[in-house]
């Protein structure tokens, strides 16, 4: 059994879009409150101003990329690399023969993590312009785009981490076929053709975001 340090450095921005069920339930309750409903415009994520916060991945202390997302990228990269035995790829091995050790990897911008406390504090701020300013101060931006939902166009707001961003963590490997060289190729393919987070090349609606370069280093001892 071996461990490897994996560092992913962004070639394109990360567009965060967490599937936060608890947040969605809270937002639904907020919208049903008659006193709050009048302050919300249907189809516009800028009202309430803090709606975007639920799209951020966080461990409660900082913005992160969860291990689930990393394992998806690992699997999709493995599916692009042939084992040399017929048409078989490393897709299965990435899920049964290795794992991301940490629950999540912190997102670093300029070598610094993005703290969650000042983001959470924006729950008390109703001015969306203040949200944009605070995001910029913390090292990211709020991406505002129209998205077609059925026959309507909605305004969507997502936290976007522009380059240079990086994440780093540990992978534990117990499948001998996942050598350091194979891991390097798998993660390189994942970075080029699949990416991380929303509107990435490997998503159902392919986009330009989330691609990265990968560095792999064996952890000795």
TORKOL-4160 file (C-alpha; in steps of 0.2 Angstrom, whole numbers, padded with zeros to 4 digits, m for minus):
221
<pt num="1" X="0000" Y="0000" Z="0000"/>
<pt num="2" X="0007" Y="0017" Z="m0005"/>
<pt num="3" X="0002" Y="0035" Z="m0003"/>
<pt num="4" X="0004" Y="0049" Z="m0016"/>
<pt num="5" X="0003" Y="0068" Z="m0015"/>
<pt num="6" X="m0007" Y="0075" Z="m0029"/>
<pt num="7" X="m0007" Y="0093" Z="m0033"/>
<pt num="8" X="m0019" Y="0100" Z="m0046"/>
<pt num="9" X="m0016" Y="0118" Z="m0053"/>
<pt num="10" X="m0030" Y="0126" Z="m0062"/>
<pt num="11" X="m0028" Y="0130" Z="m0081"/>
<pt num="12" X="m0046" Y="0137" Z="m0081"/>
<pt num="13" X="m0057" Y="0145" Z="m0067"/>
<pt num="14" X="m0067" Y="0134" Z="m0056"/>
<pt num="15" X="m0086" Y="0136" Z="m0056"/>
<pt num="16" X="m0093" Y="0130" Z="m0040"/>
<pt num="17" X="m0111" Y="0123" Z="m0039"/>
<pt num="18" X="m0113" Y="0112" Z="m0023"/>
<pt num="19" X="m0129" Y="0101" Z="m0022"/>
<pt num="20" X="m0133" Y="0107" Z="m0005"/>
<pt num="21" X="m0149" Y="0099" Z="0000"/>
<pt num="22" X="m0150" Y="0107" Z="0018"/>
<pt num="23" X="m0147" Y="0124" Z="0010"/>
<pt num="24" X="m0161" Y="0121" Z="m0003"/>
<pt num="25" X="m0173" Y="0117" Z="0010"/>
<pt num="26" X="m0169" Y="0132" Z="0020"/>
<pt num="27" X="m0171" Y="0143" Z="0005"/>
<pt num="28" X="m0188" Y="0135" Z="0001"/>
<pt num="29" X="m0194" Y="0139" Z="0019"/>
<pt num="30" X="m0187" Y="0157" Z="0017"/>
<pt num="31" X="m0197" Y="0160" Z="0001"/>
<pt num="32" X="m0213" Y="0153" Z="0009"/>
<pt num="33" X="m0212" Y="0166" Z="0023"/>
<pt num="34" X="m0224" Y="0181" Z="0017"/>
<pt num="35" X="m0212" Y="0194" Z="0025"/>
<pt num="36" X="m0198" Y="0187" Z="0015"/>
<pt num="37" X="m0206" Y="0183" Z="m0002"/>
<pt num="38" X="m0209" Y="0201" Z="m0007"/>
<pt num="39" X="m0190" Y="0203" Z="m0006"/>
<pt num="40" X="m0186" Y="0189" Z="m0019"/>
<pt num="41" X="m0188" Y="0191" Z="m0038"/>
<pt num="42" X="m0192" Y="0174" Z="m0046"/>
<pt num="43" X="m0179" Y="0167" Z="m0057"/>
<pt num="44" X="m0165" Y="0179" Z="m0051"/>
<pt num="45" X="m0152" Y="0172" Z="m0039"/>
<pt num="46" X="m0147" Y="0190" Z="m0034"/>
<pt num="47" X="m0162" Y="0190" Z="m0023"/>
<pt num="48" X="m0160" Y="0186" Z="m0009"/>
<pt num="49" X="m0142" Y="0192" Z="m0011"/>
<pt num="50" X="m0135" Y="0177" Z="m0001"/>
<pt num="51" X="m0143" Y="0163" Z="m0012"/>
<pt num="52" X="m0126" Y="0160" Z="m0020"/>
<pt num="53" X="m0118" Y="0155" Z="m0004"/>
<pt num="54" X="m0126" Y="0138" Z="m0005"/>
<pt num="55" X="m0116" Y="0134" Z="m0021"/>
<pt num="56" X="m0099" Y="0135" Z="m0012"/>
<pt num="57" X="m0091" Y="0119" Z="m0006"/>
<pt num="58" X="m0085" Y="0121" Z="0012"/>
<pt num="59" X="m0079" Y="0111" Z="0027"/>
<pt num="60" X="m0086" Y="0125" Z="0038"/>
<pt num="61" X="m0069" Y="0133" Z="0039"/>
<pt num="62" X="m0064" Y="0137" Z="0021"/>
<pt num="63" X="m0069" Y="0133" Z="0003"/>
<pt num="64" X="m0064" Y="0116" Z="m0003"/>
<pt num="65" X="m0066" Y="0103" Z="m0016"/>
<pt num="66" X="m0075" Y="0087" Z="m0008"/>
<pt num="67" X="m0067" Y="0070" Z="m0010"/>
<pt num="68" X="m0083" Y="0064" Z="m0020"/>
<pt num="69" X="m0079" Y="0077" Z="m0034"/>
<pt num="70" X="m0061" Y="0072" Z="m0034"/>
<pt num="71" X="m0065" Y="0053" Z="m0035"/>
<pt num="72" X="m0076" Y="0057" Z="m0050"/>
<pt num="73" X="m0062" Y="0066" Z="m0059"/>
<pt num="74" X="m0051" Y="0051" Z="m0055"/>
<pt num="75" X="m0063" Y="0039" Z="m0062"/>
<pt num="76" X="m0066" Y="0049" Z="m0078"/>
<pt num="77" X="m0048" Y="0051" Z="m0080"/>
<pt num="78" X="m0045" Y="0032" Z="m0078"/>
<pt num="79" X="m0058" Y="0028" Z="m0091"/>
<pt num="80" X="m0047" Y="0037" Z="m0104"/>
<pt num="81" X="m0032" Y="0027" Z="m0100"/>
<pt num="82" X="m0030" Y="0010" Z="m0108"/>
<pt num="83" X="m0022" Y="m0004" Z="m0097"/>
<pt num="84" X="m0014" Y="m0012" Z="m0113"/>
<pt num="85" X="m0026" Y="m0027" Z="m0111"/>
<pt num="86" X="m0038" Y="m0026" Z="m0125"/>
<pt num="87" X="m0051" Y="m0012" Z="m0122"/>
<pt num="88" X="m0049" Y="m0012" Z="m0103"/>
<pt num="89" X="m0046" Y="0005" Z="m0095"/>
<pt num="90" X="m0041" Y="0010" Z="m0077"/>
<pt num="91" X="m0058" Y="0016" Z="m0073"/>
<pt num="92" X="m0063" Y="0002" Z="m0061"/>
<pt num="93" X="m0046" Y="0002" Z="m0053"/>
<pt num="94" X="m0047" Y="0021" Z="m0048"/>
<pt num="95" X="m0063" Y="0016" Z="m0038"/>
<pt num="96" X="m0058" Y="m0001" Z="m0031"/>
<pt num="97" X="m0039" Y="0001" Z="m0029"/>
<pt num="98" X="m0037" Y="0018" Z="m0022"/>
<pt num="99" X="m0045" Y="0032" Z="m0012"/>
<pt num="100" X="m0044" Y="0050" Z="m0008"/>
<pt num="101" X="m0038" Y="0051" Z="0010"/>
<pt num="102" X="m0045" Y="0068" Z="0016"/>
<pt num="103" X="m0064" Y="0072" Z="0016"/>
<pt num="104" X="m0059" Y="0087" Z="0005"/>
<pt num="105" X="m0045" Y="0097" Z="m0002"/>
<pt num="106" X="m0044" Y="0116" Z="0002"/>
<pt num="107" X="m0045" Y="0128" Z="m0013"/>
<pt num="108" X="m0029" Y="0139" Z="m0013"/>
<pt num="109" X="m0028" Y="0156" Z="m0022"/>
<pt num="110" X="m0011" Y="0163" Z="m0022"/>
<pt num="111" X="m0006" Y="0150" Z="m0010"/>
<pt num="112" X="m0019" Y="0155" Z="0003"/>
<pt num="113" X="m0036" Y="0147" Z="0007"/>
<pt num="114" X="m0052" Y="0156" Z="0006"/>
<pt num="115" X="m0060" Y="0157" Z="0024"/>
<pt num="116" X="m0079" Y="0153" Z="0026"/>
<pt num="117" X="m0083" Y="0164" Z="0041"/>
<pt num="118" X="m0083" Y="0181" Z="0031"/>
<pt num="119" X="m0094" Y="0172" Z="0018"/>
<pt num="120" X="m0106" Y="0166" Z="0030"/>
<pt num="121" X="m0107" Y="0183" Z="0038"/>
<pt num="122" X="m0115" Y="0189" Z="0022"/>
<pt num="123" X="m0131" Y="0180" Z="0026"/>
<pt num="124" X="m0135" Y="0197" Z="0035"/>
<pt num="125" X="m0131" Y="0208" Z="0020"/>
<pt num="126" X="m0145" Y="0211" Z="0008"/>
<pt num="127" X="m0135" Y="0222" Z="m0004"/>
<pt num="128" X="m0129" Y="0211" Z="m0018"/>
<pt num="129" X="m0116" Y="0224" Z="m0023"/>
<pt num="130" X="m0108" Y="0221" Z="m0006"/>
<pt num="131" X="m0107" Y="0202" Z="m0009"/>
<pt num="132" X="m0098" Y="0205" Z="m0025"/>
<pt num="133" X="m0086" Y="0217" Z="m0017"/>
<pt num="134" X="m0083" Y="0204" Z="m0002"/>
<pt num="135" X="m0080" Y="0190" Z="m0014"/>
<pt num="136" X="m0067" Y="0200" Z="m0024"/>
<pt num="137" X="m0058" Y="0204" Z="m0007"/>
<pt num="138" X="m0058" Y="0186" Z="m0003"/>
<pt num="139" X="m0050" Y="0181" Z="m0020"/>
<pt num="140" X="m0065" Y="0175" Z="m0030"/>
<pt num="141" X="m0079" Y="0182" Z="m0041"/>
<pt num="142" X="m0098" Y="0180" Z="m0042"/>
<pt num="143" X="m0102" Y="0174" Z="m0060"/>
<pt num="144" X="m0118" Y="0181" Z="m0066"/>
<pt num="145" X="m0126" Y="0172" Z="m0081"/>
<pt num="146" X="m0143" Y="0169" Z="m0089"/>
<pt num="147" X="m0148" Y="0151" Z="m0090"/>
<pt num="148" X="m0162" Y="0144" Z="m0100"/>
<pt num="149" X="m0174" Y="0134" Z="m0088"/>
<pt num="150" X="m0188" Y="0127" Z="m0099"/>
<pt num="151" X="m0195" Y="0142" Z="m0109"/>
<pt num="152" X="m0188" Y="0155" Z="m0097"/>
<pt num="153" X="m0171" Y="0163" Z="m0094"/>
<pt num="154" X="m0166" Y="0164" Z="m0076"/>
<pt num="155" X="m0151" Y="0174" Z="m0069"/>
<pt num="156" X="m0139" Y="0162" Z="m0060"/>
<pt num="157" X="m0125" Y="0167" Z="m0048"/>
<pt num="158" X="m0111" Y="0155" Z="m0044"/>
<pt num="159" X="m0094" Y="0158" Z="m0035"/>
<pt num="160" X="m0080" Y="0157" Z="m0048"/>
<pt num="161" X="m0062" Y="0154" Z="m0043"/>
<pt num="162" X="m0051" Y="0161" Z="m0056"/>
<pt num="163" X="m0033" Y="0155" Z="m0060"/>
<pt num="164" X="m0021" Y="0153" Z="m0052"/>
<pt num="165" X="m0030" Y="0141" Z="m0040"/>
<pt num="166" X="m0023" Y="0125" Z="m0034"/>
<pt num="167" X="m0029" Y="0110" Z="m0023"/>
<pt num="168" X="m0018" Y="0097" Z="m0015"/>
<pt num="169" X="m0020" Y="0081" Z="m0005"/>
<pt num="170" X="m0016" Y="0063" Z="m0003"/>
<pt num="171" X="m0022" Y="0047" Z="m0012"/>
<pt num="172" X="m0019" Y="0030" Z="m0005"/>
<pt num="173" X="m0016" Y="0016" Z="m0017"/>
<pt num="174" X="m0017" Y="m0003" Z="m0014"/>
<pt num="175" X="m0019" Y="m0009" Z="m0032"/>
<pt num="176" X="m0002" Y="m0012" Z="m0039"/>
<pt num="177" X="m0007" Y="m0008" Z="m0057"/>
<pt num="178" X="m0009" Y="0010" Z="m0051"/>
<pt num="179" X="0009" Y="0015" Z="m0052"/>
<pt num="180" X="0016" Y="0032" Z="m0050"/>
<pt num="181" X="0017" Y="0034" Z="m0069"/>
<pt num="182" X="m0001" Y="0027" Z="m0072"/>
<pt num="183" X="m0007" Y="0039" Z="m0059"/>
<pt num="184" X="0002" Y="0054" Z="m0068"/>
<pt num="185" X="m0006" Y="0049" Z="m0084"/>
<pt num="186" X="m0024" Y="0047" Z="m0077"/>
<pt num="187" X="m0024" Y="0063" Z="m0068"/>
<pt num="188" X="m0016" Y="0072" Z="m0083"/>
<pt num="189" X="m0030" Y="0065" Z="m0094"/>
<pt num="190" X="m0043" Y="0070" Z="m0081"/>
<pt num="191" X="m0036" Y="0088" Z="m0081"/>
<pt num="192" X="m0036" Y="0090" Z="m0099"/>
<pt num="193" X="m0053" Y="0082" Z="m0104"/>
<pt num="194" X="m0064" Y="0081" Z="m0089"/>
<pt num="195" X="m0060" Y="0095" Z="m0076"/>
<pt num="196" X="m0069" Y="0099" Z="m0059"/>
<pt num="197" X="m0085" Y="0107" Z="m0054"/>
<pt num="198" X="m0098" Y="0115" Z="m0065"/>
<pt num="199" X="m0098" Y="0118" Z="m0084"/>
<pt num="200" X="m0082" Y="0108" Z="m0086"/>
<pt num="201" X="m0078" Y="0098" Z="m0102"/>
<pt num="202" X="m0084" Y="0081" Z="m0094"/>
<pt num="203" X="m0101" Y="0088" Z="m0088"/>
<pt num="204" X="m0118" Y="0084" Z="m0096"/>
<pt num="205" X="m0117" Y="0102" Z="m0103"/>
<pt num="206" X="m0099" Y="0103" Z="m0108"/>
<pt num="207" X="m0090" Y="0120" Z="m0104"/>
<pt num="208" X="m0073" Y="0128" Z="m0103"/>
<pt num="209" X="m0071" Y="0128" Z="m0084"/>
<pt num="210" X="m0062" Y="0117" Z="m0071"/>
<pt num="211" X="m0047" Y="0110" Z="m0082"/>
<pt num="212" X="m0030" Y="0108" Z="m0073"/>
<pt num="213" X="m0013" Y="0102" Z="m0073"/>
<pt num="214" X="m0007" Y="0088" Z="m0061"/>
<pt num="215" X="0008" Y="0084" Z="m0051"/>
<pt num="216" X="0011" Y="0067" Z="m0043"/>
<pt num="217" X="0024" Y="0063" Z="m0029"/>
<pt num="218" X="0026" Y="0047" Z="m0019"/>
<pt num="219" X="0025" Y="0049" Z="m0001"/>
<pt num="220" X="0040" Y="0040" Z="0007"/>
<pt num="221" X="0039" Y="0031" Z="0024"/>
